[in-house]
Amino acid sequence: MWRPWSWPRRLFLSKRSLTRKFERQRHAPFRTSIAGGHAWDRNIVLRALSPELNFLQAKIFDRLEPVTPLGDRAFLGCCLHDMYSHLQDLLNRHDRLSMAASVELRVPFLENRLIDFAIHLPRRHKYRQKQGKWLLKKVAEKHIPLQNVRARKNGFQVSANFTAGTEALLHGGFLRDAMKWPASSVTDLIDLARRDQASRLRLVGMELFLRLHAGGQSTGHLTEALHAA
């Protein structure tokens, strides 16, 4: 019987995409490299800044020992962990962004009784057939078009042009002195920040953090420096 030959995916990649992939690997061969930008690296940084998160998950799981079966216990533990970690980060970020624009923000579903109701719902009503927010989507189907209910998430990405040029702050900055980089490394890192947005955000972010908390510079001064870059 004839069977189609499943060609390796790499044979179908364009020369341009292969070049980009090679360039990324050449400058960041390891996941722990500064250009890696892996989600796990971000978790390590967050746990270092908020050490209580290292033990929160285990504490929640132990407190939920009476909950059975084990799958329901793990699912409920994840929900509670998100409330104390991820949700707090989001609310703090929303508050800062809205206040900066003089907007009074009201977050949907952020109400004690509704949260209590959702937390105590059986797992099958929240996750079913590999679909999260199952009950919410079923209710939404009665009021809004299906294509909106079933639409995939679409994040709000930051354009690379928004931060382009800010790598200039690394010249003679606090980060260079704190890390004791030699002059040759500074040149390479600034070039990396210029080419790679993720590296630029990380390096410039650390520079701003040091200027604010170690250098005593005001947020207004940092804003002017960013605009001037």
Backbone bond lengths (Angstrom), bond angles and torsions (degrees), N, CA, C in turn:
res aa  C-N    CA-C-N  psi(-1)  N-CA   C-N-CA  omega(-1)  CA-C   N-CA-C  phi
1 M - - - 1.458 - - 1.534 109.12 -
2 W 1.338 115.02 136.69 1.456 119.43 -179.17 1.514 110.29 -74.44
3 R 1.295 116.22 135.01 1.464 121.27 176.45 1.523 108.65 -126.98
4 P 1.326 116.65 136.54 1.471 117.97 177.42 1.522 110.48 -65.52
5 W 1.297 114.53 141.22 1.459 120.25 -179.46 1.521 108.65 -83.55
6 S 1.311 114.32 120.92 1.462 119.22 -179.74 1.523 109.01 -83.23
7 W 1.315 116.04 99.21 1.459 120.23 -178.69 1.520 110.62 -70.20
8 P 1.313 117.16 148.35 1.467 119.78 173.76 1.519 110.24 -59.40
9 R 1.302 114.59 138.64 1.463 119.45 -176.45 1.524 112.05 -59.67
10 R 1.311 116.11 -31.14 1.466 118.47 -175.75 1.522 112.30 -64.92
11 L 1.355 117.94 -21.09 1.455 120.05 179.44 1.518 111.58 -71.80
12 F 1.341 116.53 -21.49 1.451 120.43 -178.14 1.527 112.39 -95.20
13 L 1.298 116.76 -5.74 1.455 119.32 179.71 1.528 110.16 -73.32
14 S 1.294 114.82 139.00 1.458 118.72 179.43 1.522 109.99 -69.98
15 K 1.299 114.66 159.80 1.463 119.57 179.13 1.520 110.47 -61.61
16 R 1.342 116.75 -35.41 1.460 120.14 -179.02 1.523 111.45 -66.25
17 S 1.342 116.79 -43.01 1.465 119.44 -179.43 1.521 111.15 -67.94
18 L 1.337 116.64 -35.71 1.460 119.59 176.60 1.529 111.09 -65.66
19 T 1.319 115.12 -37.55 1.469 119.22 178.29 1.520 110.79 -64.63
20 R 1.347 116.38 -42.44 1.463 120.18 178.83 1.520 110.84 -63.57
21 K 1.338 115.69 -42.66 1.457 119.58 -179.46 1.522 110.58 -64.00
22 F 1.325 116.81 -42.98 1.460 120.34 178.90 1.524 110.69 -62.38
23 E 1.338 116.60 -39.66 1.460 120.49 -178.83 1.523 110.56 -64.78
24 R 1.347 116.36 -40.12 1.469 119.61 177.77 1.520 110.77 -64.53
25 Q 1.327 116.80 -43.38 1.457 120.40 -179.24 1.528 111.42 -67.71
26 R 1.317 115.98 -34.74 1.465 119.34 -178.57 1.522 111.23 -66.54
27 H 1.324 116.25 -37.24 1.463 119.71 -178.26 1.522 112.30 -91.05
28 A 1.324 118.40 -17.04 1.464 120.63 -179.18 1.523 109.37 -143.28
29 P 1.343 118.51 71.64 1.461 120.83 -175.73 1.518 113.65 -70.59
30 F 1.333 117.79 -19.95 1.455 120.46 -177.68 1.522 109.96 -118.71
31 R 1.316 115.78 150.49 1.458 120.32 -178.07 1.516 111.65 -63.47
32 T 1.339 116.84 -30.92 1.456 120.64 -178.11 1.522 112.33 -82.57
33 S 1.335 116.92 -0.27 1.456 119.16 177.63 1.515 109.95 -64.85
34 I 1.325 115.90 156.91 1.459 120.07 -177.40 1.515 111.54 -65.05
35 A 1.327 117.99 -19.45 1.460 120.66 179.05 1.517 112.29 -96.37
36 G 1.345 117.68 3.97 1.449 119.73 -176.54 1.511 113.34 -67.48
37 G 1.341 116.96 -49.56 1.451 120.61 177.46 1.512 114.07 65.09
38 H 1.312 119.03 32.20 1.456 122.01 -178.26 1.524 110.30 -80.78
39 A 1.340 116.66 147.27 1.462 120.59 -178.49 1.525 111.58 -60.11
40 W 1.340 116.72 -33.70 1.465 119.43 -179.41 1.524 111.07 -65.01
41 D 1.335 116.96 -35.13 1.463 120.32 176.79 1.518 110.40 -61.75
42 R 1.319 116.69 -39.45 1.465 120.68 179.23 1.520 110.24 -64.12
43 N 1.334 117.30 -40.17 1.461 120.11 178.80 1.527 111.50 -62.56
44 I 1.329 116.86 -38.26 1.463 120.51 178.95 1.524 110.18 -62.65
45 V 1.326 116.56 -43.56 1.465 120.50 179.48 1.520 110.58 -63.88
46 L 1.336 116.97 -44.95 1.460 120.58 -179.31 1.523 111.13 -62.24
47 R 1.309 117.29 -39.50 1.464 120.01 -179.47 1.524 111.46 -70.36
48 A 1.324 116.67 -29.82 1.457 119.18 176.49 1.523 110.71 -70.47
49 L 1.344 116.58 -37.52 1.460 120.51 179.54 1.522 111.74 -77.47
50 S 1.328 117.59 -28.73 1.468 122.19 179.29 1.527 108.27 -127.27
51 P 1.337 117.96 79.50 1.472 120.87 -173.15 1.519 113.76 -60.79
52 E 1.344 117.81 -22.83 1.465 118.79 -179.42 1.523 111.83 -64.35
53 L 1.352 117.31 -22.70 1.459 120.27 178.77 1.523 111.81 -68.71
54 N 1.323 117.88 -19.85 1.462 120.77 178.72 1.525 111.76 -63.76
55 F 1.320 116.70 -29.84 1.464 120.92 -173.20 1.526 112.51 -113.14
56 L 1.339 117.24 -8.82 1.461 120.25 -175.82 1.519 111.96 -61.51
57 Q 1.325 117.37 -44.19 1.459 120.81 -176.38 1.527 111.37 -61.76
58 A 1.337 116.64 -44.18 1.466 120.14 179.58 1.522 111.15 -65.63
59 K 1.338 117.34 -39.41 1.462 120.71 179.58 1.524 111.17 -64.39
60 I 1.326 116.61 -43.09 1.465 120.24 178.58 1.518 110.27 -62.75
61 F 1.325 116.87 -44.90 1.464 120.54 -177.55 1.530 111.00 -63.19
62 D 1.334 116.84 -38.11 1.468 120.04 178.62 1.526 111.46 -67.82
63 R 1.325 117.25 -39.13 1.460 120.65 -179.94 1.523 112.01 -66.82
64 L 1.318 116.75 -24.52 1.466 121.29 -178.71 1.524 112.29 -93.35
65 E 1.316 117.65 18.62 1.464 121.18 -176.75 1.528 113.45 -54.81
66 P 1.358 120.41 -36.58 1.468 119.58 180.00 1.526 114.09 -67.66
67 V 1.337 118.38 -16.03 1.463 121.36 -176.36 1.525 109.63 -76.12
68 T 1.321 115.90 127.22 1.463 122.45 176.76 1.530 108.74 -130.69
69 P 1.350 117.30 155.41 1.466 128.92 -5.86 1.530 111.76 -71.49
70 L 1.320 115.44 -179.94 1.453 120.89 -175.24 1.526 111.96 -61.64
71 G 1.334 116.80 -33.91 1.464 120.09 179.26 1.519 111.89 -63.21
72 D 1.348 116.75 -41.67 1.465 120.46 177.65 1.526 110.89 -65.81
73 R 1.322 115.36 -37.20 1.466 120.06 178.74 1.528 110.53 -63.63
74 A 1.318 117.04 -43.97 1.462 121.01 179.91 1.525 111.09 -66.62
75 F 1.336 116.55 -40.70 1.467 120.15 -178.95 1.523 110.90 -65.44
76 L 1.343 116.57 -45.05 1.458 120.65 178.70 1.526 110.66 -64.16
77 G 1.334 116.54 -38.06 1.457 120.18 177.82 1.518 111.84 -61.78
78 C 1.334 116.63 -39.83 1.466 120.45 177.64 1.526 111.20 -64.52
79 C 1.338 116.16 -39.94 1.469 120.19 178.69 1.527 110.75 -61.09
80 L 1.328 116.51 -47.01 1.460 120.50 -179.35 1.530 111.35 -66.91
81 H 1.327 116.14 -38.75 1.465 119.79 178.86 1.526 110.64 -62.99
82 D 1.333 117.05 -39.75 1.463 120.48 177.62 1.525 111.37 -62.63
83 M 1.345 116.42 -36.59 1.461 120.00 179.80 1.521 111.67 -63.89
84 Y 1.321 116.70 -39.45 1.463 120.86 -175.69 1.526 113.22 -87.37
85 S 1.321 117.85 -12.72 1.465 119.92 -177.37 1.527 111.26 -120.74
86 H 1.328 116.16 -75.67 1.463 120.57 -173.95 1.528 112.04 -62.05
87 L 1.339 117.40 -44.63 1.463 120.69 -177.99 1.526 111.39 -62.88
88 Q 1.317 117.40 -40.70 1.464 120.21 179.40 1.523 111.37 -63.43
89 D 1.329 116.69 -39.74 1.466 119.84 176.88 1.525 110.86 -61.86
90 L 1.338 116.12 -43.99 1.463 120.33 -178.81 1.523 111.66 -64.54
91 L 1.331 116.86 -45.36 1.462 120.37 -178.64 1.522 111.17 -64.03
92 N 1.329 116.11 -40.65 1.461 119.64 178.30 1.525 110.85 -63.10
93 R 1.326 115.84 -41.38 1.464 120.47 -179.95 1.528 110.87 -67.38
94 H 1.345 116.09 -42.88 1.467 119.89 178.67 1.523 110.83 -61.27
95 D 1.325 116.07 -41.96 1.459 120.26 -178.24 1.530 111.02 -63.81
96 R 1.320 116.87 -43.79 1.464 120.00 -178.86 1.526 111.63 -66.78
97 L 1.342 116.23 -42.82 1.460 119.81 -178.76 1.520 111.54 -67.11
98 S 1.337 116.83 -41.70 1.464 119.81 -178.74 1.525 111.25 -69.57
99 M 1.329 117.37 -41.25 1.462 120.00 178.76 1.535 111.41 -65.73
100 A 1.325 116.49 -35.01 1.468 119.81 178.50 1.520 111.33 -63.79
101 A 1.345 116.21 -28.54 1.467 121.10 178.93 1.524 112.02 -100.95
102 S 1.360 116.90 10.12 1.477 122.17 -179.78 1.526 111.48 56.90
103 V 1.332 115.18 42.88 1.464 121.39 178.77 1.521 108.77 -115.29
104 E 1.329 116.45 133.17 1.461 121.24 176.55 1.523 107.88 -88.12
105 L 1.331 116.99 111.74 1.462 121.78 -172.81 1.519 111.18 -97.74
106 R 1.323 116.17 136.03 1.461 122.70 173.67 1.527 107.87 -123.44
107 V 1.322 116.52 116.19 1.469 121.38 -176.25 1.523 109.88 -84.52
108 P 1.345 118.47 127.00 1.475 120.52 179.19 1.531 112.10 -60.93
109 F 1.334 116.31 146.09 1.469 124.40 174.55 1.530 113.49 70.27
110 L 1.328 118.06 3.82 1.462 119.95 -178.38 1.530 108.96 -88.58
111 E 1.329 114.48 78.20 1.468 121.08 -178.35 1.518 107.64 -144.79
112 N 1.312 117.18 135.13 1.465 121.20 -170.33 1.520 113.18 -55.84
113 R 1.337 117.12 -47.17 1.472 119.44 -177.11 1.523 111.41 -65.97
114 L 1.321 116.38 -38.41 1.464 119.87 179.47 1.527 110.85 -68.11
115 I 1.332 116.64 -40.49 1.464 120.26 177.54 1.524 110.39 -63.70
116 D 1.327 116.88 -43.54 1.463 120.98 179.12 1.528 110.71 -61.68
117 F 1.339 116.41 -41.64 1.465 120.93 178.01 1.528 110.96 -62.14
118 A 1.336 116.49 -45.61 1.462 120.36 -176.82 1.528 111.73 -67.98
119 I 1.333 117.02 -39.85 1.463 120.45 -179.62 1.523 110.96 -62.48
120 H 1.330 117.46 -37.58 1.463 121.28 -175.67 1.529 113.49 -88.55
121 L 1.312 117.97 -0.34 1.461 119.76 175.50 1.525 110.24 -66.48
122 P 1.334 117.92 145.34 1.470 119.89 174.75 1.532 110.76 -59.96
123 R 1.296 115.04 151.10 1.470 119.43 -177.04 1.522 111.80 -58.01
124 R 1.318 118.81 -35.20 1.464 121.23 -176.15 1.530 112.19 -63.78
125 H 1.337 117.51 -21.78 1.462 120.24 178.21 1.529 112.28 -85.48
126 K 1.322 116.49 -14.24 1.466 119.78 -179.34 1.524 112.43 -105.10
127 Y 1.319 116.62 -27.38 1.462 120.02 -179.59 1.521 108.41 -142.69
128 R 1.329 115.52 116.20 1.464 120.00 -178.39 1.524 109.03 -149.27
129 Q 1.326 115.51 138.83 1.464 121.86 178.91 1.538 111.46 52.92
130 K 1.329 114.27 44.51 1.462 122.34 178.68 1.527 112.45 60.50
131 Q 1.311 116.24 27.35 1.462 121.43 -178.91 1.513 110.33 -124.17
132 G 1.335 116.44 121.15 1.452 120.67 176.70 1.514 111.98 -80.80
133 K 1.343 116.33 163.53 1.473 122.80 -179.66 1.529 110.90 54.29
134 W 1.326 116.51 40.72 1.464 121.03 -171.12 1.525 111.92 -60.29
135 L 1.325 118.02 -50.62 1.464 121.09 -177.58 1.527 111.08 -64.77
136 L 1.310 117.17 -42.18 1.462 120.86 179.07 1.522 110.86 -59.73
137 K 1.324 117.00 -41.79 1.459 120.45 -179.38 1.525 111.43 -69.40
138 K 1.331 117.20 -35.05 1.459 120.22 177.46 1.526 110.96 -64.09
139 V 1.308 116.89 -41.05 1.468 120.48 177.23 1.526 110.07 -68.07
140 A 1.325 116.64 -40.49 1.463 120.74 -178.51 1.523 111.87 -64.52
141 E 1.349 117.36 -30.86 1.462 120.76 -179.61 1.523 112.21 -60.77
142 K 1.326 117.76 -22.32 1.466 121.50 -179.78 1.529 112.31 -81.43
143 H 1.319 116.38 -10.73 1.460 118.96 -172.41 1.526 114.26 -125.06
144 I 1.329 118.58 -26.44 1.465 120.44 -178.34 1.526 109.46 -130.88
145 P 1.338 118.49 159.07 1.464 121.76 -176.73 1.531 112.53 -57.45
146 L 1.338 115.18 146.90 1.462 120.90 -177.95 1.527 112.06 -60.91
147 Q 1.339 116.53 -37.81 1.467 118.29 -177.89 1.518 111.66 -63.66
148 N 1.332 116.95 -25.86 1.461 120.01 176.45 1.524 111.01 -78.74
149 V 1.335 115.95 -39.12 1.464 120.09 -179.51 1.520 110.62 -65.67
150 R 1.319 116.44 -40.94 1.461 121.19 -174.30 1.530 113.01 -95.15
151 A 1.308 117.20 7.12 1.468 120.21 -179.44 1.523 110.46 -65.19
152 R 1.298 115.89 143.60 1.458 120.84 178.22 1.522 109.69 -74.46
153 K 1.324 115.27 155.11 1.459 119.93 178.58 1.529 110.08 -63.55
154 N 1.301 114.44 141.31 1.458 120.30 178.64 1.521 108.20 -133.11
155 G 1.315 116.04 100.64 1.456 120.16 -175.84 1.520 112.61 -70.45
156 F 1.301 114.92 164.72 1.459 121.40 178.61 1.530 108.01 -100.09
157 Q 1.304 114.91 95.85 1.456 119.95 -176.77 1.525 111.08 -78.40
158 V 1.309 114.77 150.36 1.457 121.38 176.48 1.520 108.27 -91.63
159 S 1.312 116.30 124.67 1.460 120.48 179.47 1.522 110.22 -62.97
160 A 1.326 115.49 141.41 1.465 119.81 178.16 1.525 111.14 -61.89
161 N 1.331 116.66 -27.52 1.464 120.23 179.66 1.524 111.83 -67.17
162 F 1.341 116.26 -24.00 1.467 120.25 -177.30 1.528 111.61 -64.12
163 T 1.329 116.33 -34.74 1.472 120.44 -178.22 1.523 112.70 -108.47
164 A 1.327 117.02 2.39 1.466 120.02 -177.98 1.526 110.73 -59.48
165 G 1.304 116.45 132.65 1.454 121.88 178.22 1.512 114.74 94.37
166 T 1.336 117.59 -16.24 1.468 119.83 -177.66 1.524 112.27 -69.88
167 E 1.337 116.90 -14.12 1.468 119.13 178.00 1.531 111.38 -63.14
168 A 1.331 116.72 -15.59 1.471 120.27 178.10 1.524 111.60 -62.33
169 L 1.341 117.58 -22.96 1.462 120.75 178.83 1.527 112.21 -65.62
170 L 1.333 116.62 -18.07 1.463 119.96 -178.43 1.525 112.24 -76.76
171 H 1.328 117.12 -14.92 1.469 120.56 177.51 1.527 108.96 -68.15
172 G 1.323 116.90 116.38 1.457 120.17 178.32 1.513 113.99 60.54
173 G 1.349 116.81 28.91 1.457 120.74 -177.12 1.522 113.26 -88.76
174 F 1.333 114.59 -177.65 1.463 121.06 -179.90 1.527 111.43 -71.11
175 L 1.329 116.91 -33.48 1.462 120.24 -176.69 1.525 110.78 -64.21
176 R 1.299 116.54 -38.84 1.469 120.44 179.18 1.528 110.32 -60.60
177 D 1.327 116.96 -45.56 1.467 120.15 -179.11 1.525 111.55 -68.95
178 A 1.341 116.39 -39.58 1.464 120.14 -178.06 1.525 111.41 -65.49
179 M 1.330 116.63 -38.84 1.460 121.38 -178.50 1.527 112.65 -89.54
180 K 1.347 116.61 -7.71 1.470 121.83 -179.51 1.530 111.69 55.02
181 W 1.333 115.13 47.68 1.452 120.13 179.00 1.533 110.70 -75.13
182 P 1.326 117.80 137.50 1.465 119.65 170.78 1.524 110.03 -70.81
183 A 1.309 116.17 161.18 1.468 120.80 -175.61 1.523 111.96 -57.53
184 S 1.338 117.22 -38.57 1.464 120.22 -178.82 1.523 111.41 -65.05
185 S 1.329 116.92 -37.98 1.462 120.58 179.23 1.521 111.12 -68.56
186 V 1.323 117.20 -37.53 1.465 120.75 178.25 1.522 110.17 -59.81
187 T 1.319 116.40 -44.75 1.465 120.64 179.34 1.520 110.91 -61.12
188 D 1.337 117.18 -43.79 1.464 121.23 -179.93 1.524 111.31 -65.57
189 L 1.334 117.54 -41.57 1.457 121.05 -178.13 1.522 111.66 -69.78
190 I 1.306 116.85 -37.24 1.463 119.48 176.58 1.522 110.20 -65.83
191 D 1.323 116.53 -38.32 1.464 120.13 176.73 1.523 110.53 -65.96
192 L 1.334 117.10 -38.95 1.461 121.12 176.37 1.519 110.61 -63.05
193 A 1.331 116.84 -44.49 1.465 120.75 179.36 1.522 111.40 -63.76
194 R 1.306 116.51 -33.62 1.464 119.93 178.28 1.522 111.50 -67.17
195 R 1.340 117.10 -37.78 1.459 121.16 -175.74 1.519 113.32 -85.69
196 D 1.325 117.38 -34.66 1.462 121.27 -170.77 1.529 110.01 -115.47
197 Q 1.337 116.19 119.31 1.459 120.28 -175.54 1.524 112.40 -64.27
198 A 1.342 117.23 -43.43 1.467 120.15 -178.56 1.527 110.96 -60.24
199 S 1.323 116.63 -42.72 1.465 120.18 178.17 1.527 110.97 -66.93
200 R 1.326 116.11 -36.91 1.465 120.05 179.09 1.528 110.93 -63.78
201 L 1.325 116.65 -45.14 1.462 120.33 179.08 1.524 111.08 -61.17
202 R 1.331 115.99 -41.21 1.460 120.10 -176.78 1.531 111.46 -70.44
203 L 1.320 116.64 -48.02 1.463 120.34 -176.82 1.528 111.89 -68.62
204 V 1.325 116.49 -46.72 1.465 119.85 179.91 1.523 110.19 -66.81
205 G 1.339 116.71 -35.69 1.463 119.70 176.87 1.520 111.94 -61.05
206 M 1.341 116.93 -42.28 1.466 120.15 177.82 1.527 111.27 -66.73
207 E 1.330 116.19 -36.87 1.467 120.19 177.48 1.529 110.88 -62.93
208 L 1.334 116.83 -44.12 1.466 120.66 178.92 1.524 111.11 -64.90
209 F 1.338 116.24 -39.34 1.466 120.56 178.97 1.529 110.63 -60.09
210 L 1.324 116.66 -45.17 1.463 120.77 -179.68 1.526 111.48 -67.34
211 R 1.318 116.63 -39.99 1.462 119.10 179.35 1.529 111.00 -64.41
212 L 1.328 115.82 -35.69 1.462 120.22 -177.28 1.524 111.85 -76.24
213 H 1.347 116.92 -45.73 1.466 120.58 -171.52 1.529 114.00 -98.66
214 A 1.327 117.46 -23.01 1.465 119.95 178.76 1.524 112.17 -107.68
215 G 1.319 115.78 -30.20 1.457 119.31 -177.58 1.511 114.42 -95.51
216 G 1.338 117.20 -8.13 1.454 120.36 177.68 1.516 114.98 71.46
217 Q 1.333 117.42 16.37 1.458 119.80 178.88 1.526 110.18 -78.01
218 S 1.303 116.87 147.89 1.461 121.95 -179.01 1.521 110.42 -83.69
219 T 1.329 116.27 162.38 1.466 120.27 177.42 1.523 110.72 -63.66
220 G 1.335 116.40 -33.24 1.459 119.34 177.55 1.518 111.95 -64.41
221 H 1.333 115.89 -40.73 1.465 120.27 178.48 1.527 110.43 -64.73
222 L 1.341 117.01 -40.69 1.464 120.37 179.62 1.523 110.71 -66.81
223 T 1.328 116.75 -37.22 1.463 120.36 177.63 1.521 110.63 -61.55
224 E 1.324 116.34 -44.08 1.465 120.34 178.00 1.528 111.09 -63.05
225 A 1.334 116.54 -39.48 1.465 120.09 179.68 1.521 111.36 -64.91
226 L 1.332 116.85 -38.57 1.465 120.61 178.96 1.523 111.03 -67.67
227 H 1.318 116.66 -41.27 1.467 119.81 179.10 1.526 111.32 -66.80
228 A 1.321 115.62 -32.78 1.466 119.36 -178.45 1.521 112.71 -78.84
229 A 1.333 117.24 -18.91 1.472 121.17 -176.64 1.528 110.76 -67.97
